[in-house]
Every structure is written in structure tokens, then in C-alpha cells.
Amino acid sequence: MSAAVASAPASLDHLAHNALPKHLQAFTGRVEQPQLGWLRETSTDTPVEEMRRRLEEDGYVFVKGAIPRQDVLKMRADYFSQYADNGMLKPGTDFVDGIYNDIDNPEEHSGIGGSEPEGGKDLQTLIEAHSKEDYRTFVAHPSLRKIVRDLRGWDSEILLDRTLLRHNVPHGRSTGVHYDKLFLRGGDAYFLTAWVPIGDIKFNGGGLIYLENSAGFGEAIENDFTRRAAEMTPEERVSAFNANMNSNGILSENPNIFERDHDHIAKASAKMGNGYKWLIANYKAGDVVFHHPCTIHTSCSNEDTEGRIRLSTDLRFYDKKDFDDGKADNRWMKIWTPGDGL
């Protein structure tokens, strides 16, 4: 098995943007074609003012080629090289391809997301990967950081130490419906999320899907949580796992049940008047999605036909001025560990 990045993941079978799949599978339930659409793509040479407008209007900016492809593939190869002896990778394949060894039970190789990773060698490798120098250098990539500053007009940005480096093996548990503010209630300032695919991810390969025009809807849901949490202690109010929440902090594991359970808020707040549409993409190594704290999203089930493991990282940024003024969620200024309560 080689760590060479020259053997990049096989090219995607791109669908034309008018040829949506018949459906997309979530961890539970599925989204049918009439409720699917494509993320709007933004090139790196788009004027900053237009990028900012799209972030405000859409709740996200999907930037194609935000990071040089080879830098992303090197990170992918470095990550999977750490699992060389864990049985997760198909024998005889390159680390950069990240091909799952499907003779194993997917539950034995859970990453962060849908459930807490179980103990053993996989878990220890995942913990150590978050602190490795190559990863910390990658998340400080100057191309990525410049876009963050440009999008928000910040002089300087702070990346929260608690990043989420996630792998999702085919047919493993995926992340449920949520918005990020659920987990970062401990600070009042705006933060920007960067979701970074580390490798190519087909539309059905476990990548993120976004609910169209949902940032205002997410804010309405959060306002409802805030109202119902009025009698809680400050510690309970900021917790994504308080009595008003699901046990894992998400809104639902099923996009259709999420719609049913929250439609009263959509109607009361006059949000989602155009219906519910989930936006998908064929992600390429180097692409990054930047999104609003309340933009609603989930991940689809990884049904990649070539057995490719989805790898990505979630990064959250604050304006350094807000951070220095104590307006950030400082609970996230520690590197992820399992069971950290966040």
C-alpha cells in the first residue's frame, strides 16, 4: 500500500445539473428527486462582494478549488496511512484512494458523527490524528484562511481548536439534520463554518447536503429553543443535549421527519414558503463550503459504488476582535476528544 498522491481517487461520474438522482438516502429515510437540487457553485475569481452576497442570500458559499487539489490529496493520504494496520482499508489499495475493506462491519469503523466512536485502535488513531502536525498545518492553509477573511471582512481570524476530522465508511452511520449553532451556543458572536471535503465525494458518497434558503429557518428554530429554555440554568441553555434536544444534539436523523416536526415553526415564522429542497453536489478535492451558523444541513448515506471512504473536516472561525472581547464559545478552544460533552 502506497501513500503516493499521484494515484488520486478515481474521477467522478459527473451528472449534468439537470439530471438529478431519483432519490438520495439519508441515515434513515430518503429524499426523493422533486426535493433535490444542486448547490450553487462559486469560482475563486468571483468578486468578493458577490461571494458575500451569496453567503447572505443562500446561507452558504460553495467555492470550487478553494485549496490546491494536491495539498488536499496529500492530507487524505497522510490520514489514511495512519489506518494501515487497522483493517479499515482494502488490501492492495493506495492510501490516497481511501477504499473501504468491505469484509468488515461498518459499525467497527465509525468516525465522528451519527454516534460516538467506539473504543479500540480506530478510536485512538482518530484522537491522535486531530493533533498531528500535518493536519494542524492543513487547517491553517493560507488559501483557505484568506477566503475566510475576505468573506467576513475580518482583519484576522481565529480557528477554534475543536475541529471535527470525520471519516464515513460506506453504509456506516451518517450525521443527522442540524445547524451548527446548536453546538456553539456559548458565544454570542457570529462564526463561520468551513466544511472541507478531503478528497472527491460523489453526490451519494456521504457528503453534506444543504436545505435551500434555510438560515432564517434555523434562526427561527433556535429562537424557539431559546424561548423554551428560559427556566434552565445557563449551563443547560447552551448545551446541545439539554432536555429540549434529542439525545445526540441533532434535530432529526430523517429529513422528512425533520420537516414534519418543524413545519409549525416554518409556518409561524413565514420561513420555507417555497418548500423544502435539499441541495447536493459532486465535491472535488479542493472544494470548500462556507456556511452560516444556522444553515440547516445533514449528510447523506455513503453509497459510493467504488467503496470510497468520505473524509472531511469541519472548521469554525471567529473574528479575532470578537474572540479577544470574550464573545466566542471558548468551550471549543480544546482539541476534540470523545465524550467531551460538546
N, C-alpha and C positions, 0 to 999 in steps of 0.2 A: 504494500500500500504506500502510495507516494503523497507528499504534501505539495507537490508542484501545482502552481496555479494555472499553468498553461492548459491543463485539461479542465476548462470551465464547464459548469453544468450545461447539459445539452440545451440548445436553443429552444425557445418557447414556440409552440404551435399557436401563433397569434390568431385570435379571432378578429374578423372585421368588426368595427364598432357598431354595426347594425346586425350582428349575428350573436345575440346573447345566448347563453346556455339555456336549456329547458328548465333547469332549476339549479339551485345551489344548496348543498347540505350544510346545516349547522350541526352543533353537537347533538342537539335534539331538535327535531323539526327541520323543515327546509323552506327556502324562499323560491317561489315559482317565478317563471320568466316575466310575467307582467309587472312584478315588483322589483325587477333588476334593472340596473343601468350602469353606465361607465363613469368612473371618476374623470373629472376634467383634468387633462394634462397641462403642465406648465413647463416651458423650457427655461434653462438657466439664463438665457439672454432676454427674457421678459423684463420690461421695465419694473423697477422696484415698486413704483406707485400702483401698477396693475397687480403685482403679487399681493400687495397689502389689501387692495380692493377685493381680490378673490378670497383672501383669508377672512375678511369681514363678511363678505356676501355668502360664501359657501360654507364657512366654518373650517375650511382646510385649504391647503395648497399642496398639490401633488407635483413635486419638482422632479423632472426626468434628468438623470445624470448629475445629481447634486454633488456626488462624491465620485472620484475616478474609479471606474469599474475594477481595475486591477487591485486597488487598495482594499476594496470590499471583498474580493475573492481571496486575497491573502488572509484577511481576518477569518473568513469562512474555513479555509484550510487549517489555519492555526487552531481554531476552536475544535474542529473535529479530530485533529491529531491527538488531542487530549483524551479522546474516547477510543483510542486504538485497541485497547485491551478489555473494553467493557462489553463487547458483544453487540453493541448497538448498530455498527456499520457492517454492510455486506462485505464479506471477504473478497479481496482482489480489486476493490474499487478505490478510487482516489479520494483523499480527504476532502478536497475542494468540491467534489460531487455530492458528498453527504448522503449516500444511498443507504436506506434502512435495511437492516438484516431482518427480513420479514418472517423468519422462523421463530423469532422471539415474540412474546406477548407485548403489545404496545404499552400496557399499563406498567411494565417493568422499566420503561424508559421515559417516564413523564417528565416534562420540563415545567417551568413556571407557567401558571395559567390555569384553568378549569379546576385544578385540585392542587393541594400541597404536594411537592415531590416527596417520594418516599425515601427512606434511608438507603445506605449502601454506597457502593463505589460510584455510581452515577451521581448521586447527590453530592458527594464530596468533590467530585470533579466540577460540578456546576458551581458550587460555592467558590472554589479556587479560581475558576475562570473569570469571575467578576472582578477579581483583584489583580489579575495578571497584567504586566506592563504593556503587552501588545494590545490588549483590549482597552486599557485606560488611554493609551496613545490614540487608538482608533476613534474613541468618542470625543477626543479633543481635536479632531481633524479640522484644519483651518477652513476648508471649503464649506463644511457643514456649519461651523461657527459663524462664518461671515453671513450666510443666509439668515441665520437666527437673528443676528444684529440688524441686518437690513430690513427684515420683515417687521420688526418691532421698533426700529429707530433707536435702539439702545446703544450707548457708548461702550458698554461692557456687559457681558452676560455671566451668570453663574449656573453651572450644571449641577443639579442635585446629585449627591454621591450615590443615592439609591437608584440605580438603573436596573432594568429588567432584561437580561440576556436570556432569550427564550428559544428552545428548540421544540418542535412539534412533529413527532414521527407520524407517518401515515396511519390513519384510523385511531390515533390517540385522542385524548380529551382536548378540546379546544376551549378558548376563552369565551365567556358569555357576554351578553349585551351589557354595556356600561358606558359611562363617560368618566374622564379621569379625575374630575373634581371630587367625585365620591371618595377618593382615596387621599386627597390633598386638601382637606378642609381646615388644616391647622394654620393656614396663612391666608390673608385677605388679598394679596397682590395677584395680578394676572401672571400665569405661567404658560409657556408654550411647549407643547409636546412635539418631539420629532420621533416618528416611527421609521426605523431604518431596517429594511429588508437586507439581510446579509446573504446574498445570493439571489438567483432568479426564482420567482414564485409564480406559478401559473394561477389563473383565476380560481382554480379548485384545489390549490396546493396549501391551504391553511392560512393565507394572508388575511389582512384586515379588510373588512367591508364596512362602508360608512352609510349611515342613514342620511339621506339627502336633506339639506336645509334644517339640520336638527339642533344646532347650537342653542337657539332660542327655546326649543322644546326641552332640552337638557336643563337649561336655567329654570324653566317652569317646574320641572320635576324636583330640582334641588331646592327651590323655594318652598315646595310642598313638604319636603323632608325637614327643612328648617322650621317651618310652622309647627309640625307635629313633634319636633324635638325640643320645644320651648321649655319643658319642665325637666329636661335631662341635665345632668352635670356637664360642665364644659368638656370634660374628657369623653363623656358618652356622645355629645353632639358631634364632635369631629371624627368619631370612629365610623368607618365604613361597615362595621359589623355590629352596630347598635341594634336596639330592639325593633327599629323600623326597617331594617335592612334584611336581605337574605343572608344566610349563614356564611357565604363566601364573598359578600360585598357587592355582587353584581345585581343587575336589575332583572335578568331572566337568562336561562340557558336557551330559550327558544324565541326567535324573533317574532313569531306570530303571537305567542302568549304575551310577550312584552307589549305588543301593540294593543291586545285586548285589555291588559291590566292597566294601561296608562292612557287609554283613549279619552277618559274623562278629563284628564289634565290637558290633553291636546285640545279638546273642545272648549274647556273653560278658559284656556289661555289664548285661544284662536291661533294655535300653532298647528302645523301639519295640515293646513287646509287643502293642500294639493295631494294628500295621501302619503303613503309610506313607500318609499323606493330605496332599495339598498344598492349602493354603488360599488362596483368591483373593478379589478384591474389585473392585467398581466404585469407583475412587477419585475423589473430587471435590476441586477446588482448595480448599485449607484443611485437608484431612485430613493427619494425620501418623501414621506408625507408629514407635513407640519399641520397641527390642528389645535383648535380652540379647546379650553378646559372642559367645556360642556358639550362638545360634539359627540354624538352617540355613535358607537361602533361596536363591532364584535369580530370574531374570526370565524371563517368557515372551516368545515372539517377538511383535514388534509387527505385528499383523494388523488394525489399525484400518481399517475399511471406508471411512472418510472421509479417510484419509491423514494423520491427526493424528500429529505427532511427539511421542513421550513425552519430557518434560523433568522432571528431578528433581534433588535434591541429597542427598548422604549427609553427615551431621554426626556427629562423635564428641565426647562430653563426659566430662570427669573432674571429680570433687570437687576444688575448689581446694586443699583441705588435702593431698590425695594428690599433686597436681601440685607443690605447694611442697615436699613431702617427697621429691621425686625418684622417685615411684612410677609416673609416666606414661611413655608411649612418646614421648620427645622427638624421635624421628626425624620425627614427624608435625607438628612445630612449624615447618613451612615450607609455603608455598602450592604446590599441585600443579603439577608440570611433567612433560612426557612423558619417560619414561626415568629417573625419579628413583629407581628401584630399590625402591619400596615398593608 
